[in-house]
Amino acid sequence: MDKELIANTLKKLKENSPKKNFKQSIDLIINLRGLDLKKPDHNINAFVTLHHDNGKKISVCALVDADMESKAKEACDEVILSGQFARFKAKAEIKKLANKHDFFIAQASIMPKVATTFGRFLGPRGKMPNPKLGSILPPNANIKSLYEKLKKTLSLITKNEPTIKCMVGKEDTPDDALIDNILTVYNSIIQKLPNDKQNVKSVILKLTMGPAFIIGKDAQEKEGKKTGKKPKLKIKSGKELENPAEKKPETLENPKEEANQEKQKEAYANVKKKVSKPKQSNKNHSNKTSNKNTSKENKKEIS
């Protein structure tokens, strides 16, 4: 995807979106095509770490043992010790906890307990502590640096529709940072698609309360005008009818265009016949009446 196309779309978005009393987020929407979401390899379920903070405040919950409690409390929004897991037997309590936080990190030594207690609720939401993110903590883990990394991390999932939606920044985020974040997400997605860019239908940017703008739409329209088909011959009536054969001949490089012109000539000839054909109904009627009269006169003479 071209940086200039993204920059032009961002400019149009900021100029044509309504102003609000709060800083709106800039959302990226990638619509996909040619996928069968029933197939596991056609689904997207991945994490991508941006180079720039997108401005979203995140919440991180640490599931640890007593020996890591102090480190976890310095960095995380909530800390739950392994001895407190018993109070999360009720489904409602675990669902409430799962919806409260964006990420969960866990001490490696208690992962079996974490999986038993929270796995059936965190797993379907994509929030289980994940070694790919570094959210399973060894004894010497630097929890503060992990928290900073998670602030720039997005979860990209195609749930029940072929669409990826995520926040890439705020309306006051510098354009360079926004463009970099957009490209980071886009390039990460196409690498996971079976046919790369061919599976991308459209890429859209919008503010929270603003209209959607398709990246590269203007360029596509200009290209379409350059390579677009010529309009078909308009059939007129009477004297306004134009004969394409009377026009000055043009050199046509494409044989298909010559065939189309021949069809237009035939269509013109057929329409002209219909327009110029005189009405015969009155003459036929008069001929029939005169024939009747002469036959009557002949009968009289014979009698």
Short mmCIF file of the C-alpha atoms (twelve columns), coordinates in Angstrom:
data_MODEL
# 
_entry.id   MODEL 
# 
loop_
_atom_site.group_PDB 
_atom_site.id 
_atom_site.type_symbol 
_atom_site.label_atom_id 
_atom_site.label_alt_id 
_atom_site.label_comp_id 
_atom_site.label_asym_id 
_atom_site.label_seq_id 
_atom_site.Cartn_x 
_atom_site.Cartn_y 
_atom_site.Cartn_z 
_atom_site.pdbx_PDB_model_num 
ATOM 1   C CA . MET A 1   0.000   0.000   0.000   1 
ATOM 2   C CA . ASP A 2   1.316   3.424   -0.963  1 
ATOM 3   C CA . LYS A 3   2.121   5.958   1.787   1 
ATOM 4   C CA . GLU A 4   0.905   8.827   -0.403  1 
ATOM 5   C CA . LEU A 5   -2.533  7.219   -0.797  1 
ATOM 6   C CA . ILE A 6   -2.813  6.870   2.987   1 
ATOM 7   C CA . ALA A 7   -1.700  10.477  3.529   1 
ATOM 8   C CA . ASN A 8   -4.300  11.789  1.030   1 
ATOM 9   C CA . THR A 9   -7.048  9.748   2.714   1 
ATOM 10  C CA . LEU A 10  -6.047  11.017  6.167   1 
ATOM 11  C CA . LYS A 11  -6.174  14.602  4.887   1 
ATOM 12  C CA . LYS A 12  -9.640  14.090  3.422   1 
ATOM 13  C CA . LEU A 13  -10.804 12.370  6.630   1 
ATOM 14  C CA . LYS A 14  -9.688  15.258  8.863   1 
ATOM 15  C CA . GLU A 15  -11.127 17.919  6.545   1 
ATOM 16  C CA . ASN A 16  -14.537 16.286  6.079   1 
ATOM 17  C CA . SER A 17  -15.305 14.754  9.493   1 
ATOM 18  C CA . PRO A 18  -17.403 16.616  12.082  1 
ATOM 19  C CA . LYS A 19  -15.542 18.168  15.017  1 
ATOM 20  C CA . LYS A 20  -16.371 16.906  18.518  1 
ATOM 21  C CA . ASN A 21  -15.587 18.022  22.061  1 
ATOM 22  C CA . PHE A 22  -13.265 15.064  22.564  1 
ATOM 23  C CA . LYS A 23  -10.333 13.551  20.733  1 
ATOM 24  C CA . GLN A 24  -11.807 10.954  18.403  1 
ATOM 25  C CA . SER A 25  -9.976  7.751   17.593  1 
ATOM 26  C CA . ILE A 26  -8.958  6.827   14.055  1 
ATOM 27  C CA . ASP A 27  -10.165 3.342   13.206  1 
ATOM 28  C CA . LEU A 28  -8.763  1.074   10.509  1 
ATOM 29  C CA . ILE A 29  -11.168 -1.376  8.833   1 
ATOM 30  C CA . ILE A 30  -9.862  -4.030  6.440   1 
ATOM 31  C CA . ASN A 31  -12.601 -5.835  4.505   1 
ATOM 32  C CA . LEU A 32  -11.582 -9.244  3.197   1 
ATOM 33  C CA . ARG A 33  -12.887 -11.433 0.358   1 
ATOM 34  C CA . GLY A 34  -12.498 -14.941 -1.015  1 
ATOM 35  C CA . LEU A 35  -12.301 -16.521 2.446   1 
ATOM 36  C CA . ASP A 36  -14.154 -19.444 3.960   1 
ATOM 37  C CA . LEU A 37  -14.228 -18.645 7.675   1 
ATOM 38  C CA . LYS A 38  -15.182 -22.247 8.431   1 
ATOM 39  C CA . LYS A 39  -11.610 -23.176 7.508   1 
ATOM 40  C CA . PRO A 40  -9.112  -22.561 10.341  1 
ATOM 41  C CA . ASP A 41  -6.381  -21.370 7.968   1 
ATOM 42  C CA . HIS A 42  -8.734  -18.686 6.578   1 
ATOM 43  C CA . ASN A 43  -9.303  -17.140 10.014  1 
ATOM 44  C CA . ILE A 44  -7.133  -14.364 11.431  1 
ATOM 45  C CA . ASN A 45  -6.269  -14.531 15.128  1 
ATOM 46  C CA . ALA A 46  -3.012  -12.703 15.699  1 
ATOM 47  C CA . PHE A 47  -1.245  -9.999  17.668  1 
ATOM 48  C CA . VAL A 48  0.653   -7.121  16.088  1 
ATOM 49  C CA . THR A 49  2.892   -4.681  17.969  1 
ATOM 50  C CA . LEU A 50  2.842   -1.129  16.604  1 
ATOM 51  C CA . HIS A 51  5.869   1.156   16.449  1 
ATOM 52  C CA . HIS A 52  3.827   4.040   17.892  1 
ATOM 53  C CA . ASP A 53  1.329   4.204   20.725  1 
ATOM 54  C CA . ASN A 54  -2.231  4.380   19.349  1 
ATOM 55  C CA . GLY A 55  -3.421  6.449   22.300  1 
ATOM 56  C CA . LYS A 56  -5.720  3.813   23.738  1 
ATOM 57  C CA . LYS A 57  -5.555  3.250   27.486  1 
ATOM 58  C CA . ILE A 58  -5.246  -0.452  28.197  1 
ATOM 59  C CA . SER A 59  -5.861  -2.525  31.308  1 
ATOM 60  C CA . VAL A 60  -3.600  -5.431  32.279  1 
ATOM 61  C CA . CYS A 61  -4.315  -8.070  34.938  1 
ATOM 62  C CA . ALA A 62  -1.497  -10.162 36.463  1 
ATOM 63  C CA . LEU A 63  -2.128  -13.713 37.682  1 
ATOM 64  C CA . VAL A 64  0.874   -14.477 39.871  1 
ATOM 65  C CA . ASP A 65  2.163   -16.117 43.029  1 
ATOM 66  C CA . ALA A 66  3.139   -14.238 46.157  1 
ATOM 67  C CA . ASP A 67  6.835   -13.937 45.146  1 
ATOM 68  C CA . MET A 68  5.957   -11.751 42.123  1 
ATOM 69  C CA . GLU A 69  3.182   -9.724  43.730  1 
ATOM 70  C CA . SER A 70  5.206   -6.548  44.392  1 
ATOM 71  C CA . LYS A 71  6.612   -6.353  40.819  1 
ATOM 72  C CA . ALA A 72  3.181   -6.931  39.332  1 
ATOM 73  C CA . LYS A 73  1.537   -4.245  41.446  1 
ATOM 74  C CA . GLU A 74  4.079   -1.662  40.265  1 
ATOM 75  C CA . ALA A 75  3.065   -2.105  36.617  1 
ATOM 76  C CA . CYS A 76  -0.367  -3.742  36.287  1 
ATOM 77  C CA . ASP A 77  -3.897  -2.481  36.869  1 
ATOM 78  C CA . GLU A 78  -4.964  -5.511  38.918  1 
ATOM 79  C CA . VAL A 79  -3.109  -8.393  40.568  1 
ATOM 80  C CA . ILE A 80  -4.748  -11.696 41.516  1 
ATOM 81  C CA . LEU A 81  -2.720  -14.173 43.583  1 
ATOM 82  C CA . SER A 82  -2.994  -17.903 42.987  1 
ATOM 83  C CA . GLY A 83  -4.460  -18.303 46.492  1 
ATOM 84  C CA . GLN A 84  -7.380  -16.075 45.449  1 
ATOM 85  C CA . PHE A 85  -8.394  -18.149 42.409  1 
ATOM 86  C CA . ALA A 86  -11.027 -19.988 44.471  1 
ATOM 87  C CA . ARG A 87  -13.305 -16.919 44.542  1 
ATOM 88  C CA . PHE A 88  -13.689 -17.121 40.761  1 
ATOM 89  C CA . LYS A 89  -15.748 -20.308 40.703  1 
ATOM 90  C CA . ALA A 90  -18.889 -18.488 39.587  1 
ATOM 91  C CA . LYS A 91  -19.209 -17.893 35.830  1 
ATOM 92  C CA . ALA A 92  -20.446 -14.351 36.337  1 
ATOM 93  C CA . GLU A 93  -17.301 -13.371 38.262  1 
ATOM 94  C CA . ILE A 94  -14.942 -14.735 35.604  1 
ATOM 95  C CA . LYS A 95  -16.909 -13.104 32.743  1 
ATOM 96  C CA . LYS A 96  -16.818 -9.786  34.582  1 
ATOM 97  C CA . LEU A 97  -13.045 -10.093 35.016  1 
ATOM 98  C CA . ALA A 98  -12.540 -11.094 31.356  1 
ATOM 99  C CA . ASN A 99  -14.465 -8.035  30.130  1 
ATOM 100 C CA . LYS A 100 -12.662 -5.701  32.547  1 
ATOM 101 C CA . HIS A 101 -9.123  -6.143  31.170  1 
ATOM 102 C CA . ASP A 102 -7.544  -6.080  27.711  1 
ATOM 103 C CA . PHE A 103 -4.620  -8.382  28.521  1 
ATOM 104 C CA . PHE A 104 -3.786  -11.043 31.111  1 
ATOM 105 C CA . ILE A 105 -0.254  -12.011 32.093  1 
ATOM 106 C CA . ALA A 106 0.616   -14.993 34.270  1 
ATOM 107 C CA . GLN A 107 3.544   -16.464 36.161  1 
ATOM 108 C CA . ALA A 108 4.855   -19.524 34.314  1 
ATOM 109 C CA . SER A 109 4.930   -21.779 37.392  1 
ATOM 110 C CA . ILE A 110 1.162   -21.434 37.992  1 
ATOM 111 C CA . MET A 111 -0.031  -21.697 34.373  1 
ATOM 112 C CA . PRO A 112 -1.830  -25.054 34.962  1 
ATOM 113 C CA . LYS A 113 -3.962  -23.380 37.679  1 
ATOM 114 C CA . VAL A 114 -4.603  -20.391 35.391  1 
ATOM 115 C CA . ALA A 115 -5.748  -22.651 32.558  1 
ATOM 116 C CA . THR A 116 -8.061  -24.665 34.830  1 
ATOM 117 C CA . THR A 117 -9.690  -21.633 36.453  1 
ATOM 118 C CA . PHE A 118 -9.822  -19.052 33.639  1 
ATOM 119 C CA . GLY A 119 -9.116  -20.890 30.377  1 
ATOM 120 C CA . ARG A 120 -12.708 -21.574 29.258  1 
ATOM 121 C CA . PHE A 121 -13.565 -17.850 29.483  1 
ATOM 122 C CA . LEU A 122 -10.306 -16.140 28.479  1 
ATOM 123 C CA . GLY A 123 -9.538  -18.541 25.623  1 
ATOM 124 C CA . PRO A 124 -12.543 -17.761 23.357  1 
ATOM 125 C CA . ARG A 125 -11.887 -14.037 23.858  1 
ATOM 126 C CA . GLY A 126 -8.242  -14.366 22.810  1 
ATOM 127 C CA . LYS A 127 -7.083  -13.142 26.228  1 
ATOM 128 C CA . MET A 128 -5.276  -16.169 27.635  1 
ATOM 129 C CA . PRO A 129 -1.617  -15.428 28.593  1 
ATOM 130 C CA . ASN A 130 0.308   -16.094 25.386  1 
ATOM 131 C CA . PRO A 131 4.006   -17.003 25.065  1 
ATOM 132 C CA . LYS A 132 4.123   -15.255 21.642  1 
ATOM 133 C CA . LEU A 133 3.368   -11.982 23.414  1 
ATOM 134 C CA . GLY A 134 5.764   -12.702 26.241  1 
ATOM 135 C CA . SER A 135 2.858   -12.596 28.691  1 
ATOM 136 C CA . ILE A 136 3.901   -15.823 30.472  1 
ATOM 137 C CA . LEU A 137 6.378   -14.602 33.052  1 
ATOM 138 C CA . PRO A 138 9.642   -16.275 34.009  1 
ATOM 139 C CA . PRO A 139 11.022  -15.559 37.531  1 
ATOM 140 C CA . ASN A 140 13.242  -12.683 36.309  1 
ATOM 141 C CA . ALA A 141 10.579  -11.039 34.081  1 
ATOM 142 C CA . ASN A 142 10.585  -7.267  33.559  1 
ATOM 143 C CA . ILE A 143 6.873   -6.587  33.974  1 
ATOM 144 C CA . LYS A 144 7.140   -2.826  33.351  1 
ATOM 145 C CA . SER A 145 8.676   -3.265  29.887  1 
ATOM 146 C CA . LEU A 146 6.078   -5.919  29.077  1 
ATOM 147 C CA . TYR A 147 3.317   -3.480  30.050  1 
ATOM 148 C CA . GLU A 148 4.767   -0.834  27.695  1 
ATOM 149 C CA . LYS A 149 4.867   -3.384  24.877  1 
ATOM 150 C CA . LEU A 150 1.236   -4.373  25.476  1 
ATOM 151 C CA . LYS A 151 0.204   -0.706  25.198  1 
ATOM 152 C CA . LYS A 152 1.275   -0.862  21.532  1 
ATOM 153 C CA . THR A 153 -0.119  -4.338  20.865  1 
ATOM 154 C CA . LEU A 154 -3.344  -4.980  18.931  1 
ATOM 155 C CA . SER A 155 -5.397  -8.154  18.810  1 
ATOM 156 C CA . LEU A 156 -6.549  -8.821  15.228  1 
ATOM 157 C CA . ILE A 157 -9.412  -11.317 14.916  1 
ATOM 158 C CA . THR A 158 -11.940 -12.253 12.237  1 
ATOM 159 C CA . LYS A 159 -14.794 -13.429 14.449  1 
ATOM 160 C CA . ASN A 160 -17.890 -14.173 12.378  1 
ATOM 161 C CA . GLU A 161 -17.267 -11.797 9.493   1 
ATOM 162 C CA . PRO A 162 -14.403 -11.256 7.018   1 
ATOM 163 C CA . THR A 163 -13.379 -7.938  8.560   1 
ATOM 164 C CA . ILE A 164 -10.502 -6.693  10.703  1 
ATOM 165 C CA . LYS A 165 -11.166 -3.625  12.868  1 
ATOM 166 C CA . CYS A 166 -8.669  -1.836  15.092  1 
ATOM 167 C CA . MET A 167 -7.667  1.576   16.408  1 
ATOM 168 C CA . VAL A 168 -4.464  3.010   14.920  1 
ATOM 169 C CA . GLY A 169 -4.353  6.391   16.671  1 
ATOM 170 C CA . LYS A 170 -6.163  9.570   17.690  1 
ATOM 171 C CA . GLU A 171 -7.091  12.522  15.492  1 
ATOM 172 C CA . ASP A 172 -4.193  14.501  17.020  1 
ATOM 173 C CA . THR A 173 -1.664  11.704  16.365  1 
ATOM 174 C CA . PRO A 174 1.018   12.865  13.872  1 
ATOM 175 C CA . ASP A 175 0.379   11.661  10.327  1 
ATOM 176 C CA . ASP A 176 3.748   9.905   10.103  1 
ATOM 177 C CA . ALA A 177 2.916   7.779   13.155  1 
ATOM 178 C CA . LEU A 178 -0.571  7.016   11.826  1 
ATOM 179 C CA . ILE A 179 0.753   5.972   8.409   1 
ATOM 180 C CA . ASP A 180 3.360   3.728   10.029  1 
ATOM 181 C CA . ASN A 181 0.745   2.064   12.264  1 
ATOM 182 C CA . ILE A 182 -1.623  1.515   9.322   1 
ATOM 183 C CA . LEU A 183 1.101   -0.086  7.226   1 
ATOM 184 C CA . THR A 184 2.224   -2.263  10.155  1 
ATOM 185 C CA . VAL A 185 -1.287  -3.679  10.578  1 
ATOM 186 C CA . TYR A 186 -1.904  -4.046  6.830   1 
ATOM 187 C CA . ASN A 187 1.384   -5.847  6.133   1 
ATOM 188 C CA . SER A 188 0.848   -8.129  9.122   1 
ATOM 189 C CA . ILE A 189 -2.625  -9.099  7.854   1 
ATOM 190 C CA . ILE A 190 -1.725  -9.834  4.226   1 
ATOM 191 C CA . GLN A 191 1.082   -12.148 5.352   1 
ATOM 192 C CA . LYS A 192 -1.516  -14.314 7.084   1 
ATOM 193 C CA . LEU A 193 -3.983  -14.456 4.166   1 
ATOM 194 C CA . PRO A 194 -3.964  -17.426 1.755   1 
ATOM 195 C CA . ASN A 195 -3.688  -15.167 -1.335  1 
ATOM 196 C CA . ASP A 196 -2.050  -12.080 0.154   1 
ATOM 197 C CA . LYS A 197 -3.390  -8.804  -1.329  1 
ATOM 198 C CA . GLN A 198 -5.915  -10.653 -3.513  1 
ATOM 199 C CA . ASN A 199 -7.947  -11.379 -0.352  1 
ATOM 200 C CA . VAL A 200 -8.237  -7.664  0.499   1 
ATOM 201 C CA . LYS A 201 -11.479 -6.103  -0.726  1 
ATOM 202 C CA . SER A 202 -11.022 -2.585  0.684   1 
ATOM 203 C CA . VAL A 203 -9.158  -0.631  3.364   1 
ATOM 204 C CA . ILE A 204 -11.118 2.061   5.197   1 
ATOM 205 C CA . LEU A 205 -10.285 4.851   7.658   1 
ATOM 206 C CA . LYS A 206 -12.800 6.677   9.842   1 
ATOM 207 C CA . LEU A 207 -13.074 8.773   12.960  1 
ATOM 208 C CA . THR A 208 -15.211 7.563   15.857  1 
ATOM 209 C CA . MET A 209 -18.153 9.794   14.885  1 
ATOM 210 C CA . GLY A 210 -17.250 10.448  11.263  1 
ATOM 211 C CA . PRO A 211 -17.886 8.982   7.802   1 
ATOM 212 C CA . ALA A 212 -15.745 6.237   6.268   1 
ATOM 213 C CA . PHE A 213 -13.094 6.925   3.611   1 
ATOM 214 C CA . ILE A 214 -11.673 4.198   1.356   1 
ATOM 215 C CA . ILE A 215 -7.905  4.387   0.917   1 
ATOM 216 C CA . GLY A 216 -7.030  4.827   -2.764  1 
ATOM 217 C CA . LYS A 217 -10.621 5.364   -3.946  1 
ATOM 218 C CA . ASP A 218 -9.787  8.542   -5.899  1 
ATOM 219 C CA . ALA A 219 -6.862  6.842   -7.612  1 
ATOM 220 C CA . GLN A 220 -9.084  3.908   -8.605  1 
ATOM 221 C CA . GLU A 221 -11.711 6.244   -10.067 1 
ATOM 222 C CA . LYS A 222 -9.094  8.113   -12.121 1 
ATOM 223 C CA . GLU A 223 -7.695  4.848   -13.419 1 
ATOM 224 C CA . GLY A 224 -11.214 3.688   -14.286 1 
ATOM 225 C CA . LYS A 225 -11.799 6.842   -16.354 1 
ATOM 226 C CA . LYS A 226 -8.608  6.251   -18.310 1 
ATOM 227 C CA . THR A 227 -9.379  2.632   -19.154 1 
ATOM 228 C CA . GLY A 228 -13.179 2.867   -19.120 1 
ATOM 229 C CA . LYS A 229 -15.394 1.603   -21.962 1 
ATOM 230 C CA . LYS A 230 -16.855 3.980   -24.541 1 
ATOM 231 C CA . PRO A 231 -20.577 4.775   -24.141 1 
ATOM 232 C CA . LYS A 232 -22.998 2.818   -26.310 1 
ATOM 233 C CA . LEU A 233 -24.725 4.394   -29.302 1 
ATOM 234 C CA . LYS A 234 -27.895 6.241   -28.291 1 
ATOM 235 C CA . ILE A 235 -30.850 5.441   -30.564 1 
ATOM 236 C CA . LYS A 236 -32.696 8.600   -31.584 1 
ATOM 237 C CA . SER A 237 -35.814 9.072   -33.712 1 
ATOM 238 C CA . GLY A 238 -36.425 10.833  -37.051 1 
ATOM 239 C CA . LYS A 239 -33.943 13.399  -38.284 1 
ATOM 240 C CA . GLU A 240 -31.948 13.300  -35.070 1 
ATOM 241 C CA . LEU A 241 -30.800 9.771   -35.915 1 
ATOM 242 C CA . GLU A 242 -27.046 9.739   -36.453 1 
ATOM 243 C CA . ASN A 243 -25.362 7.291   -38.760 1 
ATOM 244 C CA . PRO A 244 -22.058 6.063   -37.345 1 
ATOM 245 C CA . ALA A 245 -20.975 5.254   -40.928 1 
ATOM 246 C CA . GLU A 246 -21.129 8.999   -41.798 1 
ATOM 247 C CA . LYS A 247 -18.606 9.858   -39.109 1 
ATOM 248 C CA . LYS A 248 -14.962 10.138  -39.959 1 
ATOM 249 C CA . PRO A 249 -13.311 6.740   -39.730 1 
ATOM 250 C CA . GLU A 250 -10.994 6.158   -36.808 1 
ATOM 251 C CA . THR A 251 -8.122  3.751   -36.688 1 
ATOM 252 C CA . LEU A 252 -9.010  1.035   -34.226 1 
ATOM 253 C CA . GLU A 253 -6.241  -1.054  -32.802 1 
ATOM 254 C CA . ASN A 254 -8.594  -3.436  -31.046 1 
ATOM 255 C CA . PRO A 255 -10.603 -5.806  -33.324 1 
ATOM 256 C CA . LYS A 256 -13.326 -5.998  -30.670 1 
ATOM 257 C CA . GLU A 257 -13.984 -2.275  -31.110 1 
ATOM 258 C CA . GLU A 258 -14.387 -2.800  -34.867 1 
ATOM 259 C CA . ALA A 259 -16.933 -5.554  -34.244 1 
ATOM 260 C CA . ASN A 260 -18.846 -3.274  -31.864 1 
ATOM 261 C CA . GLN A 261 -18.913 -0.515  -34.462 1 
ATOM 262 C CA . GLU A 262 -20.340 -2.930  -37.063 1 
ATOM 263 C CA . LYS A 263 -23.099 -3.903  -34.635 1 
ATOM 264 C CA . GLN A 264 -23.869 -0.218  -34.076 1 
ATOM 265 C CA . LYS A 265 -24.180 0.313   -37.854 1 
ATOM 266 C CA . GLU A 266 -26.607 -2.609  -38.134 1 
ATOM 267 C CA . ALA A 267 -28.655 -1.284  -35.212 1 
ATOM 268 C CA . TYR A 268 -28.804 2.123   -36.891 1 
ATOM 269 C CA . ALA A 269 -29.972 0.617   -40.196 1 
ATOM 270 C CA . ASN A 270 -32.754 -1.367  -38.511 1 
ATOM 271 C CA . VAL A 271 -33.998 1.629   -36.543 1 
ATOM 272 C CA . LYS A 272 -33.913 3.854   -39.637 1 
ATOM 273 C CA . LYS A 273 -36.079 1.366   -41.566 1 
ATOM 274 C CA . LYS A 274 -38.639 1.419   -38.779 1 
ATOM 275 C CA . VAL A 275 -38.641 5.235   -38.609 1 
ATOM 276 C CA . SER A 276 -38.843 5.824   -42.407 1 
ATOM 277 C CA . LYS A 277 -41.382 3.039   -43.224 1 
ATOM 278 C CA . PRO A 278 -44.677 4.682   -44.427 1 
ATOM 279 C CA . LYS A 279 -48.003 3.695   -42.981 1 
ATOM 280 C CA . GLN A 280 -49.927 1.369   -45.329 1 
ATOM 281 C CA . SER A 281 -53.115 0.892   -43.359 1 
ATOM 282 C CA . ASN A 282 -55.186 3.670   -45.042 1 
ATOM 283 C CA . LYS A 283 -54.135 2.624   -48.571 1 
ATOM 284 C CA . ASN A 284 -54.951 -1.000  -47.929 1 
ATOM 285 C CA . HIS A 285 -58.365 -0.007  -46.572 1 
ATOM 286 C CA . SER A 286 -59.157 2.120   -49.669 1 
ATOM 287 C CA . ASN A 287 -58.016 -0.668  -52.004 1 
ATOM 288 C CA . LYS A 288 -60.270 -3.155  -50.242 1 
ATOM 289 C CA . THR A 289 -63.340 -0.867  -50.516 1 
ATOM 290 C CA . SER A 290 -62.682 -0.164  -54.225 1 
ATOM 291 C CA . ASN A 291 -62.359 -3.878  -54.909 1 
ATOM 292 C CA . LYS A 292 -65.705 -4.484  -53.196 1 
ATOM 293 C CA . ASN A 293 -67.401 -1.775  -55.318 1 
ATOM 294 C CA . THR A 294 -66.062 -3.140  -58.613 1 
ATOM 295 C CA . SER A 295 -67.150 -6.659  -57.710 1 
ATOM 296 C CA . LYS A 296 -70.700 -5.383  -57.021 1 
ATOM 297 C CA . GLU A 297 -70.806 -3.565  -60.408 1 
ATOM 298 C CA . ASN A 298 -69.670 -6.695  -62.201 1 
ATOM 299 C CA . LYS A 299 -72.437 -8.695  -60.574 1 
ATOM 300 C CA . LYS A 300 -75.064 -6.138  -61.717 1 
ATOM 301 C CA . GLU A 301 -73.862 -6.240  -65.325 1 
ATOM 302 C CA . ILE A 302 -73.988 -10.036 -65.396 1 
ATOM 303 C CA . SER A 303 -77.531 -10.011 -64.048 1 
# 
